[in-house]
Amino acid sequence: MRGFAQLAAALAAFMVGQTLASPVARSLPGPVQVTPKKGDVVITPQNFLNGTWKGNETAKSDALNTAAISGTLPIEIVNNLAGSASGSINAYIQGQDTTGAIVFVLADGSFYYPPGTSSGVPVQISENLAIPLGAQGTTTTLTIPNYLISGRVYLAVGDLAFYMVSGGLVQPSATNPSDASANVNWGFIELTNSPTAGLFTNISYVDFIGLILGMSVTSSDGTVQTALGLTSSAVQDICTKLASQTASDGYPWASLCQTDTSGAYLRVLSPNDYISTDGSAFSDYWTSYISQVYSTYASSPLTINTQNTPGDVTCTTGGSAILTCEGSDVTFAEPTAGDIFGCNSGPFAVTGNAVDTAIVPRLCAAFNRGTLLLSGGNVQPSLSADSYYTTSPCNYYSKFVHQNEVDGKGYAFSYDDVNPDGENASGELTSTDASLLSITVGGPST
């Protein structure tokens, strides 16, 4: 049981130098082992795609019978996954067509519209939705036959279960350890290929890390954009570091990791997603730091560089638990741990004017990176990436994710694209005339 063994090693390392007279006061959190159950379906915003359906039509689309469709998108998927599982990978491609109907791409390259339902109880799609990949070192090619909106390309070492329910599509859930697909190593990239804006595709770790993926987009002029993703051993490495962090501070970083039924590390949840399963987790993690920040900027101003029309905005607390910023029509109360990790609730729920819209991402990013009390941290953003995560508390999940990124690209929290002008940590690739989407599984090609 590899995952638990590594946690034990980290805890043992922590105990070096401890004496019997000063034992650890409480048991420390560890990884969560999945317990998959058929039909155990939890619907969350992360795994639900709202959409319509074409009656109970289950026939394959005849889109490929059209001589030329401007929305076609060639895809190639390279299998770099080492080990015995490398020959059992399936792709699942789904989203909405331009009418808003839920659609999948099948192995023969055709659109498939699953039958809809008016039931509030999820009904598993019985059609074979899997697109099998070749063995390690091979490339599988296919073409999405038409525009696809709010889409995902799932890759899985095994089979995934998808369900229809009244209102749309239920996809595998990373946060539910009893999900029917919980014991499967899977991940996805997001894509939208629309007739108005072209191709948008994204590799993100805002919610979780699973099967290691990377991608590139080639435009018709030959330009290639890349987001190489994480190292092949990223899940293992990150979970080992999270276990050490738990041993150091006692917070449930180790519990962000899920292990499969044999005990091997499988995926890593973000703190925000983990809090959705345990509301008390990290509840006091930021308390002291928040108090110091609000005390520091009681009289000495915090400057927010909006990097847009409002320019520099000055903020102060005046010694209160409320941060007030010039030009904003809302104020910013002290955030909770959930507010900081999620960046979309409490004071970080954007409800005000353009100044508020600019302040929220920059302020929340500064909390996650732990830069508000550093020298130069009184201007946000201003410090370069080598200053991020250099003090505690900070978002250690984000820190360890970035340490394992091959090219530094890929969000680890919602506003990870907030940086001084000229820096870019985004995992987004866009093209108005994409000619090829390439995806790698198991780490970048060498």
RACOR-V590692 format. One record per residue. N is the residue number from 0. RES is the residue in three letters. PSI is psi in degrees with one decimal (NA if undefined). BURIAL is # if it has 9 or more other ideal C-beta (glycine too) atoms within 8 Angstrom, else .. D_FIRST is the distance of its C-alpha to the first C-alpha in Angstrom with 2 decimals. Layout:
BEGIN
n = (N | N)
res = (RES | RES)
psi = (PSI | PSI)
burial = (BURIAL | BURIAL)
d_first = (D_FIRST | D_FIRST)
END
This chain:
BEGIN
n = (0 | 1 | 2 | 3 | 4 | 5 | 6 | 7 | 8 | 9 | 10 | 11 | 12 | 13 | 14 | 15 | 16 | 17 | 18 | 19 | 20 | 21 | 22 | 23 | 24 | 25 | 26 | 27 | 28 | 29 | 30 | 31 | 32 | 33 | 34 | 35 | 36 | 37 | 38 | 39 | 40 | 41 | 42 | 43 | 44 | 45 | 46 | 47 | 48 | 49 | 50 | 51 | 52 | 53 | 54 | 55 | 56 | 57 | 58 | 59 | 60 | 61 | 62 | 63 | 64 | 65 | 66 | 67 | 68 | 69 | 70 | 71 | 72 | 73 | 74 | 75 | 76 | 77 | 78 | 79 | 80 | 81 | 82 | 83 | 84 | 85 | 86 | 87 | 88 | 89 | 90 | 91 | 92 | 93 | 94 | 95 | 96 | 97 | 98 | 99 | 100 | 101 | 102 | 103 | 104 | 105 | 106 | 107 | 108 | 109 | 110 | 111 | 112 | 113 | 114 | 115 | 116 | 117 | 118 | 119 | 120 | 121 | 122 | 123 | 124 | 125 | 126 | 127 | 128 | 129 | 130 | 131 | 132 | 133 | 134 | 135 | 136 | 137 | 138 | 139 | 140 | 141 | 142 | 143 | 144 | 145 | 146 | 147 | 148 | 149 | 150 | 151 | 152 | 153 | 154 | 155 | 156 | 157 | 158 | 159 | 160 | 161 | 162 | 163 | 164 | 165 | 166 | 167 | 168 | 169 | 170 | 171 | 172 | 173 | 174 | 175 | 176 | 177 | 178 | 179 | 180 | 181 | 182 | 183 | 184 | 185 | 186 | 187 | 188 | 189 | 190 | 191 | 192 | 193 | 194 | 195 | 196 | 197 | 198 | 199 | 200 | 201 | 202 | 203 | 204 | 205 | 206 | 207 | 208 | 209 | 210 | 211 | 212 | 213 | 214 | 215 | 216 | 217 | 218 | 219 | 220 | 221 | 222 | 223 | 224 | 225 | 226 | 227 | 228 | 229 | 230 | 231 | 232 | 233 | 234 | 235 | 236 | 237 | 238 | 239 | 240 | 241 | 242 | 243 | 244 | 245 | 246 | 247 | 248 | 249 | 250 | 251 | 252 | 253 | 254 | 255 | 256 | 257 | 258 | 259 | 260 | 261 | 262 | 263 | 264 | 265 | 266 | 267 | 268 | 269 | 270 | 271 | 272 | 273 | 274 | 275 | 276 | 277 | 278 | 279 | 280 | 281 | 282 | 283 | 284 | 285 | 286 | 287 | 288 | 289 | 290 | 291 | 292 | 293 | 294 | 295 | 296 | 297 | 298 | 299 | 300 | 301 | 302 | 303 | 304 | 305 | 306 | 307 | 308 | 309 | 310 | 311 | 312 | 313 | 314 | 315 | 316 | 317 | 318 | 319 | 320 | 321 | 322 | 323 | 324 | 325 | 326 | 327 | 328 | 329 | 330 | 331 | 332 | 333 | 334 | 335 | 336 | 337 | 338 | 339 | 340 | 341 | 342 | 343 | 344 | 345 | 346 | 347 | 348 | 349 | 350 | 351 | 352 | 353 | 354 | 355 | 356 | 357 | 358 | 359 | 360 | 361 | 362 | 363 | 364 | 365 | 366 | 367 | 368 | 369 | 370 | 371 | 372 | 373 | 374 | 375 | 376 | 377 | 378 | 379 | 380 | 381 | 382 | 383 | 384 | 385 | 386 | 387 | 388 | 389 | 390 | 391 | 392 | 393 | 394 | 395 | 396 | 397 | 398 | 399 | 400 | 401 | 402 | 403 | 404 | 405 | 406 | 407 | 408 | 409 | 410 | 411 | 412 | 413 | 414 | 415 | 416 | 417 | 418 | 419 | 420 | 421 | 422 | 423 | 424 | 425 | 426 | 427 | 428 | 429 | 430 | 431 | 432 | 433 | 434 | 435 | 436 | 437 | 438 | 439 | 440 | 441 | 442 | 443 | 444 | 445)
res = (MET | ARG | GLY | PHE | ALA | GLN | LEU | ALA | ALA | ALA | LEU | ALA | ALA | PHE | MET | VAL | GLY | GLN | THR | LEU | ALA | SER | PRO | VAL | ALA | ARG | SER | LEU | PRO | GLY | PRO | VAL | GLN | VAL | THR | PRO | LYS | LYS | GLY | ASP | VAL | VAL | ILE | THR | PRO | GLN | ASN | PHE | LEU | ASN | GLY | THR | TRP | LYS | GLY | ASN | GLU | THR | ALA | LYS | SER | ASP | ALA | LEU | ASN | THR | ALA | ALA | ILE | SER | GLY | THR | LEU | PRO | ILE | GLU | ILE | VAL | ASN | ASN | LEU | ALA | GLY | SER | ALA | SER | GLY | SER | ILE | ASN | ALA | TYR | ILE | GLN | GLY | GLN | ASP | THR | THR | GLY | ALA | ILE | VAL | PHE | VAL | LEU | ALA | ASP | GLY | SER | PHE | TYR | TYR | PRO | PRO | GLY | THR | SER | SER | GLY | VAL | PRO | VAL | GLN | ILE | SER | GLU | ASN | LEU | ALA | ILE | PRO | LEU | GLY | ALA | GLN | GLY | THR | THR | THR | THR | LEU | THR | ILE | PRO | ASN | TYR | LEU | ILE | SER | GLY | ARG | VAL | TYR | LEU | ALA | VAL | GLY | ASP | LEU | ALA | PHE | TYR | MET | VAL | SER | GLY | GLY | LEU | VAL | GLN | PRO | SER | ALA | THR | ASN | PRO | SER | ASP | ALA | SER | ALA | ASN | VAL | ASN | TRP | GLY | PHE | ILE | GLU | LEU | THR | ASN | SER | PRO | THR | ALA | GLY | LEU | PHE | THR | ASN | ILE | SER | TYR | VAL | ASP | PHE | ILE | GLY | LEU | ILE | LEU | GLY | MET | SER | VAL | THR | SER | SER | ASP | GLY | THR | VAL | GLN | THR | ALA | LEU | GLY | LEU | THR | SER | SER | ALA | VAL | GLN | ASP | ILE | CYS | THR | LYS | LEU | ALA | SER | GLN | THR | ALA | SER | ASP | GLY | TYR | PRO | TRP | ALA | SER | LEU | CYS | GLN | THR | ASP | THR | SER | GLY | ALA | TYR | LEU | ARG | VAL | LEU | SER | PRO | ASN | ASP | TYR | ILE | SER | THR | ASP | GLY | SER | ALA | PHE | SER | ASP | TYR | TRP | THR | SER | TYR | ILE | SER | GLN | VAL | TYR | SER | THR | TYR | ALA | SER | SER | PRO | LEU | THR | ILE | ASN | THR | GLN | ASN | THR | PRO | GLY | ASP | VAL | THR | CYS | THR | THR | GLY | GLY | SER | ALA | ILE | LEU | THR | CYS | GLU | GLY | SER | ASP | VAL | THR | PHE | ALA | GLU | PRO | THR | ALA | GLY | ASP | ILE | PHE | GLY | CYS | ASN | SER | GLY | PRO | PHE | ALA | VAL | THR | GLY | ASN | ALA | VAL | ASP | THR | ALA | ILE | VAL | PRO | ARG | LEU | CYS | ALA | ALA | PHE | ASN | ARG | GLY | THR | LEU | LEU | LEU | SER | GLY | GLY | ASN | VAL | GLN | PRO | SER | LEU | SER | ALA | ASP | SER | TYR | TYR | THR | THR | SER | PRO | CYS | ASN | TYR | TYR | SER | LYS | PHE | VAL | HIS | GLN | ASN | GLU | VAL | ASP | GLY | LYS | GLY | TYR | ALA | PHE | SER | TYR | ASP | ASP | VAL | ASN | PRO | ASP | GLY | GLU | ASN | ALA | SER | GLY | GLU | LEU | THR | SER | THR | ASP | ALA | SER | LEU | LEU | SER | ILE | THR | VAL | GLY | GLY | PRO | SER | THR)
psi = (83.7 | -43.7 | -47.9 | -34.9 | -39.5 | -36.7 | -43.4 | -39.5 | -40.7 | -41.5 | -36.2 | -40.6 | -37.4 | -34.4 | -10.3 | 127.7 | -13.1 | 151.4 | 163.0 | -20.3 | -11.2 | 68.2 | 161.6 | 131.4 | -24.7 | 155.5 | 144.3 | 147.8 | 152.1 | -179.3 | 159.6 | 124.3 | 131.3 | 151.6 | 74.1 | 139.6 | 128.0 | 128.7 | -0.2 | 96.4 | 122.4 | 126.6 | 122.7 | 166.7 | -27.5 | -25.7 | 18.1 | 128.7 | 111.4 | 137.1 | 168.8 | -174.8 | 160.1 | 75.3 | -135.8 | 31.1 | 122.5 | 1.9 | 148.3 | 147.0 | 151.6 | 27.5 | -34.9 | -10.8 | -15.5 | 136.3 | -42.7 | 126.3 | 125.3 | -18.9 | 4.0 | 145.1 | 108.5 | 139.6 | 138.9 | 136.8 | 119.3 | 124.6 | 103.0 | 11.1 | 122.4 | 159.4 | -176.9 | -22.1 | -6.9 | -18.6 | 8.4 | 36.9 | 136.8 | 143.6 | 146.9 | 123.0 | 123.5 | 165.4 | -147.0 | 145.3 | -176.0 | -9.1 | -5.1 | 3.8 | 140.6 | 133.5 | 147.8 | 156.4 | 126.9 | 174.1 | -25.3 | 5.6 | 9.8 | 158.4 | 141.2 | 126.9 | 110.1 | 150.4 | 137.0 | 174.9 | 150.6 | 3.0 | 144.6 | -5.1 | 121.5 | 137.0 | 121.7 | 137.5 | 125.3 | -18.7 | 146.4 | 103.2 | -8.3 | 141.3 | 102.3 | 139.6 | 158.8 | 179.1 | 174.3 | 133.3 | -5.6 | 163.5 | 128.1 | 130.1 | 145.4 | 175.1 | 126.4 | 123.3 | -12.3 | 177.5 | 144.7 | 124.9 | 144.0 | 43.9 | 164.4 | 143.6 | 105.9 | 142.0 | 134.9 | 140.7 | 80.3 | -157.3 | 139.3 | 151.8 | 132.8 | 148.5 | 147.8 | 143.6 | 162.9 | 119.0 | -15.3 | -152.3 | 133.6 | 124.4 | 170.6 | 146.6 | 125.4 | -26.9 | -16.1 | 105.1 | -8.8 | 8.7 | 147.1 | -28.4 | 12.6 | -30.8 | 4.6 | 135.7 | 111.6 | 162.2 | 177.3 | 160.4 | 150.9 | 143.7 | 147.5 | 127.0 | 100.5 | 156.8 | -15.9 | -38.2 | -8.3 | -150.2 | 129.6 | 126.9 | 149.4 | 137.1 | 124.7 | 148.6 | 22.8 | -35.7 | -46.4 | 170.1 | 128.2 | -127.4 | 132.2 | 123.2 | 152.0 | 171.0 | 164.1 | 154.0 | 127.8 | 128.8 | 167.2 | -22.2 | 4.3 | -4.7 | 134.8 | 127.0 | 144.6 | 148.5 | 99.5 | -15.3 | -155.7 | 164.5 | 157.3 | -26.4 | 19.3 | -45.3 | -46.5 | -48.4 | -44.0 | -42.1 | -36.2 | -42.2 | -36.6 | -37.8 | -41.0 | -36.5 | -39.2 | -42.6 | -28.7 | -45.2 | -6.9 | -4.0 | 158.6 | 45.1 | -40.1 | -28.2 | -7.1 | -21.1 | 138.5 | 143.0 | 154.3 | -177.6 | -13.0 | -4.8 | 1.6 | 142.8 | 135.2 | -50.4 | 168.8 | 122.8 | 149.4 | 157.3 | -38.9 | -44.8 | -34.2 | -39.4 | -28.8 | -18.7 | -16.8 | 93.6 | -18.9 | -10.0 | 136.0 | 17.5 | -35.0 | 13.9 | -41.0 | -1.1 | -52.0 | -42.3 | -43.5 | -43.8 | -41.5 | -40.8 | -48.3 | -28.7 | -41.3 | -39.7 | 28.8 | -40.0 | -35.5 | 124.9 | 147.7 | 127.5 | 125.5 | 116.5 | 104.8 | -12.2 | 28.1 | -165.7 | -41.9 | -18.0 | -146.1 | 133.7 | 130.7 | 133.5 | 141.5 | 159.1 | -20.6 | 23.1 | 6.4 | -177.4 | 21.6 | 126.3 | 125.8 | 131.6 | 138.0 | 132.5 | -12.6 | 138.9 | 9.7 | 163.1 | 173.1 | 101.1 | 166.3 | 128.9 | 162.5 | 174.4 | -42.9 | -37.4 | -42.0 | -49.2 | -32.2 | -27.4 | 22.6 | 17.4 | 170.5 | -132.6 | -13.0 | 11.2 | 116.8 | 111.3 | -0.6 | -151.4 | -166.1 | -30.2 | -45.5 | -43.4 | -32.5 | -32.6 | -45.0 | -52.4 | -39.1 | -37.2 | -43.4 | -38.1 | -39.1 | -38.8 | -48.7 | -37.2 | -8.7 | 38.2 | -3.0 | -22.5 | 5.7 | 160.1 | 123.7 | -6.6 | -4.6 | -2.0 | 122.8 | 129.3 | 145.1 | -31.7 | 144.5 | 171.6 | -23.2 | -5.5 | -10.1 | 142.7 | 31.3 | -3.5 | 159.4 | 139.1 | 155.8 | 178.6 | 93.2 | -30.2 | -50.3 | -41.4 | -48.8 | -31.7 | -49.0 | -31.1 | -23.3 | 2.6 | 134.7 | -41.9 | 16.7 | 13.8 | 138.9 | 118.9 | 139.7 | -10.3 | 170.6 | -35.4 | 39.4 | -4.5 | 0.7 | 115.3 | 161.4 | 152.7 | 134.1 | -13.9 | 147.6 | 115.8 | 15.0 | 151.0 | 23.5 | 138.4 | 135.1 | 151.5 | 134.4 | -10.2 | 55.2 | 136.5 | -12.8 | 134.1 | 121.1 | 136.3 | 135.6 | 141.7 | 127.0 | 10.3 | 160.2 | 152.9 | 143.3 | NA)
burial = (. | # | # | # | # | # | # | . | . | # | # | . | # | # | . | . | . | . | . | . | . | . | . | . | . | . | . | # | # | # | # | # | # | # | . | # | . | . | . | # | # | # | . | # | . | # | # | # | # | . | # | . | # | . | . | . | . | . | . | . | # | . | # | . | . | . | . | . | . | . | # | # | # | # | # | # | # | # | # | # | # | . | . | . | # | # | # | . | # | # | # | # | # | # | # | # | # | # | . | . | # | # | # | # | # | # | . | . | # | # | # | # | # | # | # | # | . | . | . | . | . | # | # | . | # | . | # | . | # | # | # | . | # | . | . | # | . | # | . | # | . | # | # | # | # | # | # | # | # | . | # | # | # | # | # | # | # | # | . | # | . | # | # | # | # | . | . | # | # | # | # | # | # | # | # | # | # | # | # | # | # | # | # | # | # | # | # | # | # | # | # | # | # | # | . | . | . | # | # | # | # | # | # | # | # | # | # | # | # | # | # | # | # | # | # | # | # | # | # | . | . | . | . | . | # | # | # | # | # | # | # | # | . | # | # | # | # | # | # | # | # | # | # | # | # | # | # | . | . | . | # | # | # | # | # | # | # | # | # | # | . | . | # | # | # | # | # | # | # | # | # | # | # | # | # | . | . | . | . | . | # | # | . | . | . | # | . | . | # | # | # | # | # | # | # | # | # | # | . | . | . | # | # | # | # | # | . | . | . | # | . | . | # | # | # | # | # | . | . | . | . | # | # | # | # | . | . | # | . | . | # | # | # | . | # | # | # | # | # | # | # | # | # | . | . | # | # | # | . | . | . | # | . | . | # | # | # | # | # | # | # | # | # | # | # | # | # | # | # | # | # | # | # | # | . | . | # | # | . | # | # | . | # | . | # | . | # | # | # | . | . | . | . | # | # | # | # | # | # | # | # | # | . | # | # | # | . | . | # | # | # | # | # | # | # | # | # | . | # | . | . | . | . | . | # | # | # | . | # | # | # | . | . | # | . | # | # | # | # | # | # | # | # | # | . | .)
d_first = (0.00 | 3.75 | 5.80 | 5.89 | 6.25 | 8.90 | 10.49 | 10.93 | 12.49 | 14.69 | 15.80 | 16.57 | 18.62 | 20.42 | 21.37 | 23.12 | 26.76 | 26.37 | 28.39 | 28.12 | 31.10 | 29.32 | 25.96 | 23.95 | 25.87 | 23.18 | 19.48 | 18.05 | 16.54 | 12.94 | 11.45 | 12.37 | 10.34 | 12.87 | 14.81 | 17.24 | 20.62 | 23.54 | 26.41 | 24.68 | 26.63 | 27.12 | 29.89 | 29.91 | 32.07 | 29.21 | 28.70 | 32.30 | 35.02 | 38.47 | 40.82 | 43.41 | 43.55 | 46.28 | 47.16 | 45.20 | 45.58 | 42.89 | 44.86 | 43.71 | 45.69 | 48.48 | 47.97 | 47.69 | 51.18 | 52.61 | 53.84 | 52.48 | 50.35 | 50.05 | 46.66 | 44.83 | 41.85 | 40.48 | 36.72 | 34.78 | 30.99 | 29.56 | 26.23 | 24.66 | 21.06 | 19.75 | 17.66 | 17.85 | 17.87 | 20.95 | 23.41 | 22.34 | 23.13 | 25.60 | 27.89 | 29.46 | 32.58 | 34.27 | 36.63 | 40.25 | 43.36 | 46.42 | 47.53 | 44.35 | 43.13 | 39.41 | 38.91 | 36.30 | 36.81 | 36.21 | 35.43 | 39.20 | 39.78 | 41.56 | 41.23 | 40.02 | 40.98 | 38.86 | 40.93 | 41.28 | 41.25 | 42.96 | 40.28 | 38.21 | 35.44 | 33.32 | 34.03 | 31.58 | 33.28 | 33.61 | 34.80 | 32.57 | 31.94 | 29.52 | 30.80 | 28.86 | 28.31 | 28.89 | 26.51 | 25.38 | 28.54 | 30.67 | 32.43 | 33.04 | 36.24 | 37.79 | 40.22 | 40.04 | 43.50 | 44.72 | 44.10 | 40.81 | 40.55 | 37.53 | 35.34 | 31.75 | 30.27 | 26.76 | 24.47 | 21.50 | 19.18 | 20.36 | 22.81 | 23.69 | 25.89 | 29.03 | 31.53 | 35.16 | 36.55 | 39.94 | 40.28 | 37.76 | 34.36 | 30.96 | 28.13 | 24.32 | 23.22 | 20.49 | 21.09 | 20.72 | 17.12 | 18.83 | 20.75 | 21.26 | 19.84 | 16.90 | 14.25 | 16.39 | 16.21 | 19.78 | 22.35 | 26.12 | 29.26 | 32.28 | 35.71 | 39.25 | 41.99 | 45.21 | 48.86 | 49.87 | 47.29 | 45.59 | 41.89 | 39.52 | 35.84 | 33.14 | 29.63 | 28.30 | 25.34 | 27.25 | 25.01 | 21.58 | 19.89 | 18.31 | 19.06 | 20.98 | 24.70 | 28.00 | 31.58 | 35.23 | 38.52 | 41.63 | 45.02 | 48.08 | 49.59 | 46.66 | 45.11 | 41.32 | 39.13 | 35.46 | 32.36 | 29.77 | 26.74 | 23.61 | 22.22 | 19.82 | 16.92 | 18.03 | 15.15 | 12.81 | 15.79 | 16.91 | 13.78 | 13.69 | 17.38 | 17.18 | 14.90 | 17.59 | 20.27 | 19.08 | 19.14 | 22.61 | 24.27 | 22.34 | 22.44 | 19.61 | 18.89 | 15.12 | 15.57 | 17.02 | 13.62 | 12.15 | 8.76 | 9.13 | 8.84 | 5.81 | 4.03 | 5.73 | 8.86 | 11.71 | 14.82 | 16.63 | 19.47 | 22.62 | 23.73 | 26.56 | 24.51 | 22.14 | 25.33 | 26.47 | 23.73 | 24.30 | 27.87 | 27.68 | 25.02 | 26.64 | 29.96 | 31.46 | 29.66 | 32.80 | 35.46 | 36.84 | 36.75 | 38.58 | 41.22 | 41.76 | 42.16 | 44.66 | 46.51 | 46.69 | 48.28 | 50.71 | 53.57 | 52.11 | 51.53 | 48.39 | 49.41 | 47.63 | 48.50 | 48.41 | 48.79 | 51.24 | 54.67 | 54.29 | 53.73 | 52.70 | 52.27 | 52.60 | 50.55 | 50.99 | 49.96 | 53.13 | 51.15 | 49.86 | 46.48 | 47.80 | 47.81 | 50.95 | 51.47 | 54.80 | 55.44 | 52.51 | 53.57 | 50.46 | 49.00 | 45.47 | 44.28 | 41.41 | 38.18 | 35.12 | 31.51 | 31.27 | 34.51 | 33.31 | 29.93 | 31.57 | 35.01 | 36.68 | 37.56 | 39.84 | 41.88 | 39.95 | 41.09 | 43.88 | 46.95 | 49.74 | 51.81 | 51.14 | 50.72 | 48.01 | 46.32 | 46.25 | 45.28 | 42.16 | 40.03 | 41.14 | 40.71 | 37.25 | 36.09 | 37.49 | 35.53 | 32.19 | 32.95 | 34.40 | 37.72 | 40.32 | 40.99 | 40.86 | 44.13 | 45.38 | 43.16 | 46.33 | 46.71 | 44.00 | 42.97 | 44.27 | 41.52 | 39.72 | 36.00 | 35.58 | 36.40 | 33.71 | 30.78 | 32.38 | 32.70 | 30.82 | 30.51 | 29.68 | 27.33 | 24.38 | 22.64 | 25.80 | 26.01 | 22.63 | 23.28 | 26.60 | 25.29 | 23.27 | 26.19 | 27.89 | 31.36 | 31.07 | 31.53 | 29.74 | 30.14 | 27.51 | 29.79 | 32.90 | 35.53 | 33.77 | 36.88 | 38.99 | 39.98 | 43.25 | 45.48 | 44.47 | 40.70 | 38.40 | 34.66 | 34.88 | 32.93 | 35.90 | 37.89 | 41.22 | 44.03 | 47.18 | 47.45 | 44.01 | 44.18 | 40.47 | 37.04 | 34.36 | 30.63 | 27.92 | 24.34 | 21.56 | 23.67 | 27.38 | 29.32 | 30.31)
END
